[in-house]
Amino acid sequence: MFENMTLKEKVYQTFITYPYHISKEGTFEKFFEKHPCGGVYFAKHAVHDLAREMESGAIAPKDFVKNCRNASKNPLIVCADGCTIDDGCNPVSATAVAATRNMEFAYNAGKTIGMQMNYNHVDWVLGPCTDMSLSRTNSSISTTATDDAELNAAMYSAYVRGIQDQGVAATVKHFPGIGLYHVNFHYAPGKNTQSVEEWEATYGKSYRACFEAGCMCVMTSHLTFEAWSNKGDDGHFPIATFSSDITIKLLKEHLGFKGAVVSDALIMGGMACGNQIEDSVQAFKSGADFLLWPPMETADRIVEEIEKGNIPMSRLEDALSRIERVRNFLNYKGKEREYAPVEKSFPEKNYKEVVDSSIALIRNKAGLIPLNPNTHKKALIIGVGRDENEMNGIKNLDEELKSRGFETEFMEGLYSCWQDQVDAIQNKFDVVIVCYNIPLMSVDYCKICFSTTWSVHLLDRDKTIFVNFKDPYFADDYFPEAKTFINTNTSGANTTIAKAVAECLVGEREFLGKSPVKLNF
């Protein structure tokens, strides 16, 4: 499809544009006439922002995709980090899937993602995140599920198959792998600090498994991997984005990846060095086949560099051949592909199956579980959440226990570090259930987080149960002395998880989950 294009039009085929860029031209037609990009990024919040800025007024998300495709003279790939069926649930957390050890659930989680993409007429999902939980201090927003390399590889290759069996291209990320370093690469360059041998045994294992499953795309990110290469191209900082050693020699040659490489967003603090145009040119030169959100002016600069011989024509030819491979997978007929059928109830079914099977009883040393509404009649629920959504998830558990005959009192946080004051509170109750619905790195986030984490150590261990909805490391790092500890492995923001936790607490269902990470206490 590229034969009759000009050099600049070919370069534009590597661009994945953002709705913000479209809004600057005023109409879809003006944008795609001036900038015939090969792809567009879909996000419902960005579409709504676009609607406020465009002359055309309100734009429904599906109409956004339709308008882009109608305005583009070439087939247009639409990608997204994620999207859901209207009034449907979000995909289940990868941590919960890992806790089940069930690869059918992993495949179905991928299938759910594929269905949700098809529902929104999105062709390509920028996921799953295959990064591993190899450091408790990792502050990236990426979803990391497990520190077990074999489980990680098996689970995410199943995700890839589930997504792509729906006709949606999958992307494994963030190459070469986060999860080992405290700096969030969205704000500054990240690091993979492993040796090559350690990398091969962990991340390398996952990437190879996903490639064997047929994964179409890999996202490189703004990370250094100094054990493999400590230099960036043309003097740039040695992150994968600017390193042909990492993107071409490691990913494309050493691992033999045949699909398309997409850069991470070219506006992030981890790579923005003061000139987004030149940074985007360097990302392309260093091996990225798709450029995610480059400035439109980048096209002229890449053309100029190719014509001067500073970027070999073979680099563009390699990119276009890999992009064509993705298009062939998507099976375009004309300007649009055929979308696989969507079962609207399937995501919720998969979510409930995983939640019911992922709750893990880490410790039951005091024999408190199962709870009995006769002997543990009066229960104090202490909630720790950073916002209303996180706190409501805990309140749902409170309501579930009330419905089972417990007399509960709900308290947002515990703010006293004096034993007599804590005793005055806890002595009124038969059992105290402390619920954490925050990430590990948020303990210092606000008063309810740090004050409660300080104060709950004064509670009677023999009648205190910790229910942790998020980071599985809380059991080790903040509450190693706790005798009764539960990891739900799913955020408690809805009634499905609250109901499942309540059922486990009172013995209506078994704790089927296992910890997705190694715990010491």
VOGU-3710 file (C-alpha; in Angstrom, 3 decimals, decimal comma):
1> mfenmtlkek> 0,000/0,000/0,000  3,007/2,303/0,274  4,164/2,140/-3,358  2,412/5,279/-4,601  3,193/7,425/-1,572  5,695/10,241/-1,480  8,631/9,963/0,915  6,920/12,295/3,388  3,670/10,338/3,201  5,610/7,153/3,954
11> vyqtfitypy> 7,186/8,790/6,983  3,755/9,865/8,211  2,676/6,212/8,177  4,912/5,718/11,227  3,070/8,413/13,213  0,455/7,643/15,884  -1,207/10,985/16,520  -3,116/12,250/19,557  -6,505/14,037/19,441  -4,741/17,212/20,611
21> hiskegtfek> -2,866/17,374/17,306  -6,118/16,991/15,363  -7,761/19,793/17,313  -5,025/22,219/16,273  -6,137/21,976/12,630  -9,812/22,624/13,414  -11,352/19,708/11,478  -10,584/16,062/10,830  -10,360/16,680/7,088  -7,840/19,500/7,412
31> ffekhpcggv> -5,670/17,449/9,758  -5,460/14,279/7,664  -5,024/16,211/4,425  -2,029/18,003/5,928  -0,728/15,143/8,087  -1,669/11,707/6,632  -0,701/9,771/9,774  -0,792/5,992/9,860  -2,499/5,768/13,229  -4,438/7,620/15,886
41> yfakhavhdl> -4,618/7,174/19,651  -8,037/6,636/21,220  -8,911/7,689/24,760  -12,402/8,714/25,813  -11,170/11,608/27,952  -9,056/12,898/25,059  -12,032/12,653/22,707  -14,120/14,758/25,073  -11,312/17,326/25,290  -11,168/17,349/21,508
51> aremesgaia> -14,915/17,916/21,271  -14,637/21,097/23,301  -11,909/22,430/21,036  -13,197/21,410/17,596  -15,653/23,404/15,520  -17,799/20,315/15,068  -19,058/20,333/18,669  -19,768/17,217/20,742  -18,154/14,010/19,482  -19,081/10,569/20,754
61> pkdfvkncrn> -16,076/8,232/21,139  -17,142/5,894/18,319  -17,878/8,891/16,102  -14,328/10,088/16,734  -12,964/6,861/15,261  -15,418/7,033/12,357  -14,562/10,669/11,617  -10,838/9,920/11,634  -11,245/7,003/9,255  -13,490/8,957/6,900
71> asknplivca> -11,029/11,838/6,811  -7,966/9,661/6,172  -7,376/8,591/2,565  -5,402/5,559/3,799  -6,353/2,736/6,163  -5,895/4,058/9,709  -4,799/1,977/12,694  -6,554/3,006/15,918  -4,764/2,171/19,164  -5,548/2,629/22,847
81> dgctiddgcn> -4,062/1,885/26,241  -7,475/0,579/27,245  -11,202/1,144/26,870  -14,352/-0,534/28,105  -17,800/-1,492/26,934  -20,333/1,192/27,853  -21,585/0,489/31,386  -19,211/-2,469/31,508  -16,505/-3,300/34,036  -12,796/-2,694/33,711
91> pvsatavaat> -10,527/-5,638/32,894  -9,536/-7,646/35,948  -6,176/-6,780/37,508  -3,186/-8,794/36,336  -2,191/-9,271/39,996  -5,457/-11,103/40,615  -4,947/-13,300/37,560  -1,451/-14,173/38,794  -2,899/-15,066/42,206  -5,195/-17,660/40,600
101> rnmefaynag> -2,367/-19,435/38,708  -5,087/-20,233/36,147  -3,987/-19,758/32,530  -7,543/-20,107/31,230  -8,420/-17,039/33,284  -5,371/-15,277/31,807  -6,501/-16,106/28,285  -10,015/-14,890/29,096  -8,618/-11,678/30,582  -6,910/-11,070/27,253
111> ktigmqmnyn> -10,097/-11,996/25,424  -11,952/-9,416/27,532  -9,457/-6,739/26,487  -9,873/-7,718/22,840  -13,657/-7,564/23,064  -13,548/-4,162/24,701  -11,306/-2,876/21,913  -13,610/-4,270/19,237  -16,618/-2,693/20,915  -14,966/0,722/20,511
121> hvdwvlgpct> -13,617/-0,050/16,993  -10,039/0,008/18,253  -7,574/-2,194/16,374  -4,544/-2,288/18,592  -4,118/-2,246/22,375  -0,940/-0,885/23,947  -0,812/-3,737/26,430  -0,457/-5,984/28,311  2,227/-4,677/30,693  4,567/-7,626/31,189
131> dmslsrtnss> 6,760/-5,851/33,746  7,626/-7,804/36,873  7,407/-7,020/40,602  11,132/-7,228/41,221  11,434/-4,217/43,526  9,124/-2,989/46,250  10,276/0,584/45,587  9,157/0,671/41,961  6,842/3,686/41,657  5,809/3,298/38,029
141> isttatddae> 2,103/3,335/37,306  2,581/0,193/35,254  0,734/-2,875/36,417  3,196/-5,454/37,714  1,706/-8,771/38,710  4,334/-11,185/39,970  8,025/-11,756/40,671  7,865/-15,333/39,347  9,467/-15,450/35,886  7,808/-18,705/34,823
151> lnaamysayv> 4,361/-17,509/35,911  4,885/-14,119/34,258  5,843/-15,712/30,940  2,975/-18,214/30,948  0,387/-15,664/32,023  1,220/-12,920/29,562  1,634/-15,226/26,588  -1,923/-16,387/27,400  -3,028/-12,733/27,554  -1,518/-12,152/24,105
161> rgiqdqgvaa> -3,340/-15,131/22,616  -6,620/-14,009/24,178  -6,303/-10,477/22,796  -5,167/-11,470/19,328  -7,721/-14,244/18,891  -10,204/-11,349/18,854  -8,404/-9,860/15,879  -6,809/-7,095/17,974  -3,060/-6,503/17,909  -1,364/-6,825/21,307
171> tvkhfpgigl> 1,682/-4,919/22,605  4,036/-6,169/25,295  5,763/-3,474/27,322  7,780/-1,717/28,740  10,893/-3,028/26,984  13,479/-3,800/28,285  11,487/-4,035/31,544  10,633/-1,875/34,533  9,999/-2,946/38,096  13,527/-2,624/39,490
181> yhvnfhyapg> 14,061/1,081/40,048  12,418/3,731/42,197  12,202/6,452/39,505  8,968/6,578/37,500  10,029/6,862/33,856  7,089/9,168/33,143  8,979/11,867/35,027  12,664/11,039/34,491  14,708/8,292/32,790  14,153/4,885/34,361
191> kntqsveewe> 16,588/1,997/34,675  16,745/-1,719/34,283  19,551/-2,551/36,706  19,921/-6,272/35,955  22,855/-8,121/34,486  22,265/-9,601/31,043  22,039/-13,062/32,623  19,418/-11,897/35,146  17,473/-10,184/32,380  17,470/-13,285/30,187
201> atygksyrac> 16,099/-15,353/33,097  13,261/-12,890/33,819  12,207/-10,340/31,215  13,858/-12,202/28,363  11,816/-15,278/29,273  8,549/-13,312/29,158  9,306/-11,574/25,864  10,327/-14,811/24,173  7,128/-16,520/25,356  4,981/-13,649/24,076
211> feagcmcvmt> 6,773/-13,678/20,710  6,136/-17,412/20,437  2,466/-16,610/21,050  2,569/-14,308/18,005  2,564/-10,890/19,693  2,432/-8,213/16,999  4,013/-5,251/18,804  6,511/-4,260/21,483  6,673/-0,889/23,206  10,129/0,325/24,125
221> shltfeawsn> 10,329/2,794/26,959  12,486/5,495/28,441  14,741/3,098/30,345  18,454/2,459/30,360  19,824/-1,083/30,351  23,486/-0,460/30,948  24,423/-4,127/31,227  23,574/-4,419/27,534  24,564/-0,937/26,368  25,665/2,224/28,155
231> kgddghfpia> 25,443/4,584/25,189  22,702/6,276/23,250  22,839/7,059/19,554  24,466/10,340/18,506  25,275/11,266/22,097  21,686/11,017/23,341  20,905/9,643/26,796  21,163/5,811/26,671  17,487/4,974/27,147  15,924/2,378/24,846
241> tfssditikl> 14,117/5,183/22,995  17,473/6,551/21,788  19,442/3,306/21,618  19,753/1,159/18,496  21,796/-1,225/20,670  18,671/-1,943/22,736  15,913/-1,514/20,143  17,603/-3,079/17,117  20,423/-5,300/18,378  18,708/-6,668/21,494
251> lkehlgfkga> 15,034/-6,663/20,534  14,998/-7,133/16,774  18,190/-9,128/16,273  19,058/-10,981/19,497  15,452/-11,840/20,396  14,435/-12,083/16,747  11,299/-9,958/17,075  9,606/-9,625/13,680  6,701/-7,369/14,603  6,443/-3,599/14,938
261> vvsdalimgg> 8,195/-1,581/17,652  6,311/1,421/19,021  7,998/4,085/21,113  6,524/5,077/24,433  4,905/8,532/24,451  7,346/11,078/23,032  6,250/13,772/25,464  7,305/12,118/28,733  9,742/13,519/31,255  11,824/10,362/30,876
271> macgnqieds> 12,926/11,343/27,376  12,006/14,990/26,732  15,395/16,677/26,477  14,218/20,106/25,397  13,442/19,482/21,724  10,589/17,064/21,057  11,092/17,183/17,302  14,740/16,144/17,453  13,981/13,563/20,148  11,303/12,019/17,919
281> vqafksgadf> 13,697/11,920/14,948  16,234/10,135/17,122  13,651/7,590/18,309  12,867/6,709/14,692  16,535/6,524/13,746  17,205/4,245/16,737  14,680/1,626/15,646  11,097/2,647/16,508  8,691/1,684/13,712  5,714/3,569/15,164
291> llwppmetad> 6,214/6,952/16,858  3,696/7,617/19,632  2,559/11,270/19,709  5,450/12,953/17,864  5,182/16,635/16,858  3,906/16,833/13,282  6,993/18,809/12,281  9,020/15,627/12,859  8,010/14,337/9,410  9,918/17,078/7,580
301> riveeiekgn> 12,994/16,500/9,718  13,006/12,730/9,099  12,638/13,335/5,364  15,521/15,790/5,508  17,716/13,313/7,413  16,917/10,523/4,933  17,682/12,740/1,948  20,991/13,787/3,530  21,896/10,145/4,180  21,958/10,578/7,964
311> ipmsrledal> 19,114/8,062/8,270  19,439/5,152/5,818  16,443/4,433/3,601  16,627/0,883/4,918  15,467/2,171/8,329  12,225/3,491/6,819  11,799/0,343/4,715  12,197/-1,815/7,834  9,570/0,259/9,656  7,078/0,093/6,792
321> sriervrnfl> 7,502/-3,667/6,372  6,780/-4,189/10,062  3,788/-1,836/9,955  2,488/-3,771/6,932  2,758/-6,969/8,967  0,483/-5,455/11,610  -1,980/-4,270/8,949  -2,063/-7,729/7,399  -2,796/-9,246/10,817  -5,663/-6,790/11,276
331> nykgkereya> -7,041/-7,944/7,914  -8,094/-4,581/6,560  -10,648/-4,640/3,767  -10,751/-1,196/2,280  -10,366/1,390/5,028  -11,697/-0,720/7,901  -11,326/-4,224/9,251  -14,024/-6,662/10,301  -14,528/-6,566/14,054  -14,957/-9,787/15,981
341> pveksfpekn> -18,289/-10,257/17,766  -18,551/-8,812/21,265  -20,226/-10,581/24,184  -21,088/-7,695/26,493  -21,476/-9,998/29,509  -18,108/-11,716/29,043  -15,876/-9,094/30,789  -18,024/-9,171/33,915  -18,070/-12,981/33,906  -14,271/-13,142/33,640
351> ykevvdssia> -13,902/-10,462/36,322  -16,054/-12,361/38,812  -14,360/-15,713/38,118  -10,932/-14,228/38,735  -11,965/-12,267/41,832  -13,590/-15,329/43,378  -10,403/-17,351/42,828  -7,712/-14,794/43,676  -8,269/-13,866/47,342  -5,361/-15,200/49,394
361> lirnkaglip> -5,217/-15,951/53,121  -1,610/-15,041/53,906  -1,775/-15,681/57,675  -4,369/-17,070/60,090  -2,180/-17,532/63,162  -4,841/-16,353/65,629  -7,496/-18,661/64,174  -9,906/-15,753/63,625  -11,054/-16,975/60,235  -13,751/-17,969/59,553
371> lnpnthkkal> -15,474/-15,163/61,420  -18,634/-16,044/63,309  -21,349/-13,371/63,789  -22,114/-14,892/67,205  -18,593/-14,819/68,697  -17,384/-11,818/66,656  -20,650/-9,929/66,744  -19,276/-6,411/67,110  -16,797/-5,510/64,398  -14,867/-2,280/63,839
381> iigvgrdene> -13,923/-1,595/60,217  -10,993/0,831/59,835  -10,628/2,082/56,265  -7,534/3,536/54,588  -8,088/5,113/51,171  -6,760/8,218/49,447  -10,037/9,268/47,886  -13,754/8,612/47,892  -13,518/5,802/45,348  -10,977/3,826/47,385
391> mngiknldee> -12,883/4,420/50,609  -16,203/3,371/49,058  -14,711/0,000/48,179  -14,069/-0,601/51,876  -17,529/0,654/52,834  -18,963/-1,984/50,499  -17,279/-4,654/52,649  -18,807/-3,041/55,738  -22,262/-3,380/54,183  -21,640/-7,000/53,206
401> lksrgfetef> -20,739/-7,892/56,798  -23,803/-6,081/58,133  -25,967/-8,180/55,831  -24,461/-11,297/57,425  -25,490/-10,386/60,950  -22,453/-8,458/62,216  -22,887/-5,226/64,134  -20,278/-3,069/62,419  -18,966/0,432/62,913  -16,984/2,114/60,145
411> meglyscwqd> -14,071/4,440/60,916  -12,025/6,350/58,318  -8,500/5,893/59,636  -6,994/5,599/63,113  -5,222/8,694/64,356  -3,871/7,989/67,839  -0,410/6,727/68,778  -1,274/6,385/72,514  -2,069/2,886/73,736  -4,789/3,936/76,195
421> qvdaiqnkfd> -6,654/5,842/73,480  -6,399/2,930/71,042  -7,567/0,518/73,761  -10,563/2,722/74,496  -11,611/2,238/70,870  -10,786/-1,440/70,281  -12,115/-2,731/73,611  -15,666/-2,003/72,435  -15,371/-4,619/69,680  -14,916/-8,358/69,294
431> vvivcynipl> -12,868/-8,004/66,115  -11,105/-5,159/64,284  -10,774/-5,332/60,504  -8,185/-2,945/59,060  -8,689/-2,411/55,322  -5,981/-0,951/53,081  -6,960/0,185/49,603  -3,798/2,148/48,733  -0,530/1,344/46,899  2,531/0,566/49,008
441> msvdyckicf> 4,264/3,766/47,892  1,332/5,883/49,142  1,859/5,360/52,870  3,216/8,918/53,154  0,558/10,313/50,794  -1,744/11,949/53,345  -2,667/11,929/57,024  -5,094/9,016/56,856  -2,381/6,886/55,230  0,598/7,642/57,445
451> sttwsvhlld> -1,267/8,143/60,740  -3,196/4,891/60,420  -0,119/2,933/59,344  1,595/4,204/62,490  -1,311/3,661/64,875  -2,660/0,228/63,909  0,463/-1,450/65,312  -1,116/-0,807/68,739  -4,146/-2,971/67,994  -4,538/-6,362/69,686
461> rdktifvnfk> -3,004/-8,853/67,227  -5,258/-11,650/68,429  -8,427/-9,874/67,297  -7,193/-7,829/64,325  -7,588/-8,817/60,688  -5,815/-6,948/57,896  -7,550/-6,929/54,507  -5,270/-5,490/51,846  -6,821/-4,641/48,484  -3,783/-3,483/46,551
471> dpyfaddyfp> -0,013/-3,945/46,894  0,735/-7,515/48,079  3,911/-6,438/49,891  2,103/-4,726/52,786  2,063/-8,046/54,644  5,868/-8,087/54,739  6,910/-4,473/54,729  4,518/-2,712/57,104  2,742/-5,448/59,067  5,116/-8,395/59,541
481> eaktfintnt> 3,732/-8,890/63,071  0,093/-9,167/61,976  -1,319/-12,607/62,813  -4,227/-12,467/60,369  -3,682/-11,070/56,901  -5,632/-11,270/53,644  -4,544/-10,080/50,196  -7,479/-9,648/47,836  -5,125/-8,888/44,899  -7,844/-6,664/43,421
491> sganttiaka> -8,736/-3,105/44,304  -11,876/-3,002/46,405  -13,748/-0,339/44,476  -16,871/-2,342/43,653  -19,394/-4,697/45,179  -18,053/-7,803/43,394  -14,791/-7,827/45,315  -16,470/-6,780/48,601  -18,932/-9,652/48,359  -16,187/-12,187/47,601
501> vaeclvgere> -14,058/-10,984/50,538  -17,021/-11,160/52,920  -17,812/-14,693/51,752  -14,216/-15,745/52,431  -14,146/-14,040/55,840  -17,195/-15,954/57,103  -16,352/-19,272/55,449  -18,984/-19,208/52,704  -16,214/-19,806/50,145  -12,605/-20,989/50,298
511> flgkspvkln> -9,546/-18,797/49,938  -8,363/-20,062/46,552  -5,699/-17,468/45,734  -1,962/-17,695/46,311  0,384/-14,781/46,798  1,606/-13,593/43,365  4,924/-12,534/44,970  7,283/-14,177/47,420  6,625/-13,064/51,010  9,015/-13,622/53,907
521> f> 6,724/-13,281/56,932
//
